[in-house]
């Protein structure tokens, strides 16, 4: 198993006149980054890409995408979004496996919101060739 720590990436504000960055923190616009996964135009190729797209789906309250990318054995019936939560950034802290050559992977991240943050080590698995979220360990 390989362990690689990624450099933390934070959500970057858009400059006037430039296309906005994706809420996942990458320097692409939403439509070309996570939007293509949300629309079903393509599937996330890695566990990290799926994790980023799921964070973005929480930002956009996209329940359908979150449920579609949740492992069938751990998927809830519904997702209750807190309308008062304003997500402000994502940092990838570490990742293990989860590439096109793996069947499982983990991504450790910190998702910030107004007033705090969520730190989680998420587990992912391939189901019928597509990455899905299984569960995660939340820490403070």
C-alpha positions as a Markdown table, in Angstrom:
| # | Residue | x | y | z |
|---|---|---|---|---|
| 1 | Unk | 0.0 | 0.0 | 0.0 |
| 2 | Unk | 1.4 | 3.4 | -0.9 |
| 3 | Unk | 1.0 | 6.5 | 1.2 |
| 4 | Unk | 1.2 | 9.8 | -0.4 |
| 5 | Unk | 0.4 | 13.1 | 1.3 |
| 6 | Unk | -1.1 | 15.7 | -1.0 |
| 7 | Unk | -0.3 | 19.4 | -0.6 |
| 8 | Unk | -3.4 | 21.0 | 1.0 |
| 9 | Unk | -5.5 | 22.9 | -1.5 |
| 10 | Unk | -7.9 | 25.5 | -0.4 |
| 11 | Unk | -10.8 | 27.0 | -2.2 |
| 12 | Unk | -9.6 | 30.0 | -4.1 |
| 13 | Unk | -11.7 | 33.0 | -4.9 |
| 14 | Unk | -12.3 | 34.0 | -8.5 |
| 15 | Unk | -10.9 | 37.2 | -9.8 |
| 16 | Unk | -13.3 | 39.4 | -11.7 |
| 17 | Unk | -13.5 | 38.5 | -15.4 |
| 18 | Unk | -12.2 | 35.0 | -14.8 |
| 19 | Unk | -14.1 | 31.8 | -14.8 |
| 20 | Unk | -14.9 | 30.6 | -11.3 |
| 21 | Unk | -12.9 | 27.8 | -9.7 |
| 22 | Unk | -14.7 | 24.6 | -8.8 |
| 23 | Unk | -15.9 | 24.4 | -5.2 |
| 24 | Unk | -13.7 | 21.3 | -4.8 |
| 25 | Unk | -10.6 | 23.6 | -4.8 |
| 26 | Unk | -9.1 | 22.8 | -8.2 |
| 27 | Unk | -8.3 | 25.6 | -10.6 |
| 28 | Unk | -10.9 | 24.4 | -13.2 |
| 29 | Unk | -14.4 | 25.8 | -13.6 |
| 30 | Unk | -17.2 | 23.8 | -12.1 |
| 31 | Unk | -18.6 | 22.5 | -15.4 |
| 32 | Unk | -15.3 | 21.1 | -16.6 |
| 33 | Unk | -14.3 | 19.8 | -13.1 |
| 34 | Unk | -17.0 | 18.2 | -10.8 |
| 35 | Unk | -19.9 | 19.3 | -12.9 |
| 36 | Unk | -19.2 | 16.7 | -15.5 |
| 37 | Unk | -19.4 | 14.0 | -12.9 |
| 38 | Unk | -22.6 | 15.5 | -11.4 |
| 39 | Unk | -24.2 | 15.5 | -14.9 |
| 40 | Unk | -23.2 | 11.9 | -15.5 |
| 41 | Unk | -21.0 | 12.9 | -18.5 |
| 42 | Unk | -18.2 | 10.8 | -17.0 |
| 43 | Unk | -17.3 | 8.9 | -13.8 |
| 44 | Unk | -14.7 | 10.0 | -11.3 |
| 45 | Unk | -11.5 | 8.2 | -12.3 |
| 46 | Unk | -9.9 | 8.0 | -8.8 |
| 47 | Unk | -11.1 | 7.9 | -5.2 |
| 48 | Unk | -9.8 | 11.5 | -4.7 |
| 49 | Unk | -11.7 | 12.8 | -7.7 |
| 50 | Unk | -14.9 | 11.1 | -6.3 |
| 51 | Unk | -14.2 | 12.6 | -2.9 |
| 52 | Unk | -13.8 | 16.1 | -4.4 |
| 53 | Unk | -16.9 | 15.7 | -6.5 |
| 54 | Unk | -18.9 | 14.6 | -3.4 |
| 55 | Unk | -17.7 | 17.6 | -1.4 |
| 56 | Unk | -18.8 | 19.8 | -4.3 |
| 57 | Unk | -22.2 | 18.0 | -4.3 |
| 58 | Unk | -22.6 | 18.9 | -0.6 |
| 59 | Unk | -21.8 | 22.5 | -1.5 |
| 60 | Unk | -24.5 | 22.4 | -4.2 |
| 61 | Unk | -26.9 | 20.2 | -2.2 |
| 62 | Unk | -27.0 | 17.6 | -5.0 |
| 63 | Unk | -28.6 | 14.7 | -3.2 |
| 64 | Unk | -29.0 | 12.6 | -6.3 |
| 65 | Unk | -25.3 | 12.5 | -7.0 |
| 66 | Unk | -24.4 | 11.8 | -3.4 |
| 67 | Unk | -26.8 | 8.9 | -3.3 |
| 68 | Unk | -25.6 | 7.5 | -6.7 |
| 69 | Unk | -22.0 | 7.6 | -5.5 |
| 70 | Unk | -22.6 | 6.0 | -2.1 |
| 71 | Unk | -22.0 | 2.2 | -1.7 |
| 72 | Unk | -25.3 | 0.3 | -1.8 |
| 73 | Unk | -24.7 | -1.5 | 1.5 |
| 74 | Unk | -24.1 | 1.8 | 3.5 |
| 75 | Unk | -26.2 | 4.3 | 1.5 |
| 76 | Unk | -28.9 | 6.2 | 3.5 |
| 77 | Unk | -32.4 | 6.7 | 2.0 |
| 78 | Unk | -32.1 | 10.4 | 2.1 |
| 79 | Unk | -29.5 | 13.2 | 2.9 |
| 80 | Unk | -30.6 | 15.9 | 5.2 |
| 81 | Unk | -28.7 | 19.1 | 4.2 |
| 82 | Unk | -28.4 | 21.8 | 6.9 |
| 83 | Unk | -29.5 | 25.0 | 5.1 |
| 84 | Unk | -27.3 | 27.0 | 7.5 |
| 85 | Unk | -24.1 | 25.3 | 6.5 |
| 86 | Unk | -21.9 | 27.3 | 4.2 |
| 87 | Unk | -19.0 | 25.2 | 2.9 |
| 88 | Unk | -15.8 | 27.3 | 2.5 |
| 89 | Unk | -13.0 | 25.0 | 1.4 |
| 90 | Unk | -11.5 | 21.6 | 1.0 |
| 91 | Unk | -8.0 | 20.3 | 1.9 |
| 92 | Unk | -6.8 | 16.9 | 0.8 |
| 93 | Unk | -4.5 | 15.8 | 3.6 |
| 94 | Unk | -3.5 | 12.3 | 2.5 |
| 95 | Unk | -4.6 | 9.5 | 0.1 |
| 96 | Unk | -3.9 | 5.8 | 0.0 |
| 97 | Unk | -4.4 | 3.8 | -3.2 |
| 98 | Unk | -7.6 | 4.7 | -5.0 |
| 99 | Unk | -6.1 | 5.0 | -8.5 |
| 100 | Unk | -7.2 | 3.4 | -11.7 |
| 101 | Unk | -5.0 | 0.4 | -10.7 |
| 102 | Unk | -6.7 | -0.2 | -7.3 |
| 103 | Unk | -10.1 | -1.6 | -6.1 |
| 104 | Unk | -10.1 | 0.3 | -2.8 |
| 105 | Unk | -8.7 | 3.6 | -1.5 |
| 106 | Unk | -8.8 | 6.1 | 1.3 |
| 107 | Unk | -8.8 | 9.9 | 1.2 |
| 108 | Unk | -8.2 | 12.0 | 4.4 |
| 109 | Unk | -9.5 | 15.5 | 4.1 |
| 110 | Unk | -10.6 | 18.6 | 6.0 |
| 111 | Unk | -13.8 | 20.3 | 4.7 |
| 112 | Unk | -14.2 | 23.8 | 6.2 |
| 113 | Unk | -17.5 | 25.6 | 6.7 |
| 114 | Unk | -18.4 | 28.9 | 8.3 |
| 115 | Unk | -17.7 | 28.3 | 12.0 |
| 116 | Unk | -15.7 | 25.1 | 11.8 |
| 117 | Unk | -14.4 | 22.1 | 9.9 |
| 118 | Unk | -14.9 | 18.4 | 9.3 |
| 119 | Unk | -11.9 | 16.1 | 9.3 |
| 120 | Unk | -12.5 | 12.6 | 7.9 |
| 121 | Unk | -10.7 | 9.6 | 6.6 |
| 122 | Unk | -13.1 | 8.3 | 3.9 |
| 123 | Unk | -13.1 | 4.8 | 2.5 |
| 124 | Unk | -13.9 | 4.1 | -1.2 |
| 125 | Unk | -14.3 | 1.0 | -3.3 |
| 126 | Unk | -15.1 | 0.2 | -6.9 |
| 127 | Unk | -18.5 | -1.3 | -7.6 |
| 128 | Unk | -19.0 | -2.4 | -11.2 |
| 129 | Unk | -16.0 | -0.4 | -12.2 |
| 130 | Unk | -17.1 | 2.9 | -10.6 |
| 131 | Unk | -15.7 | 4.5 | -7.4 |
| 132 | Unk | -18.2 | 4.8 | -4.6 |
| 133 | Unk | -18.0 | 6.1 | -1.0 |
| 134 | Unk | -18.3 | 3.4 | 1.7 |
| 135 | Unk | -17.9 | 5.3 | 5.0 |
| 136 | Unk | -15.5 | 7.4 | 7.0 |
| 137 | Unk | -13.9 | 8.0 | 10.3 |
| 138 | Unk | -14.5 | 11.5 | 11.5 |
| 139 | Unk | -12.0 | 13.1 | 13.9 |
| 140 | Unk | -11.7 | 16.5 | 15.6 |
